[in-house]
Amino acid sequence: MDAVLDALRSEQPDLPDIDEKIGRFITLAREVHRACEIVILEGPAPVAEVAERVTVASSDLSHVMRRMAENAHAGNATRKAEDIALAAERERTLYKAVKDFRLAARSTIGKTN
C-alpha cells in the first residue's frame, strides 16, 4: 500500500511500476479480506466488529488508489492533490483499524502487552 501511494504521488508516475505494485497490493488485500471474513463469521463479536472496519477501510483506500491509477494512465492530474489528501486520510483510517484489530484480538486471547 505504501509503495503504491508513493508511486502515485510522484510528479512523473512510472505507470508499469504502479501497475505492478497495484497488482501485488490487490493480491495481498484479497488475502486480508478473506481472513477478515473468517473472523467476521467465526470470531467473537468485538473482534469481528473491528475486522469489519479493517475490511471497509481497506476497500475505501483501494477505491481512491484505483482512481488515482486510472487518472495517471489518462494523464489527468486535475484531482491529484485532492486524491493524495483523501488517500492519506484513508490510509490513517486503515492503520487505526488494523491497530484496533490487533488490540481486540490480543485482548480476546488474553495477551495484554
Number of C-alpha atoms within 10 A of each C-alpha: 18 10 12 20 21 12 20 23 15 10 10 9 16 13 15 10 14 20 16 12 18 21 13 13 17 14 11 13 17 14 12 15 18 13 13 22 16 12 18 18 10 11 16 13 12 14 23 21 16 23 28 18 20 24 21 16 20 23 17 17 21 20 12 18 21 14 14 22 22 13 16 21 16 9 10 12 14 9 11 17 11 11 18 18 11 16 20 15 12 19 20 14 19 21 14 15 21 19 14 17 21 15 16 21 19 14 14 14 8 9 10 9 6
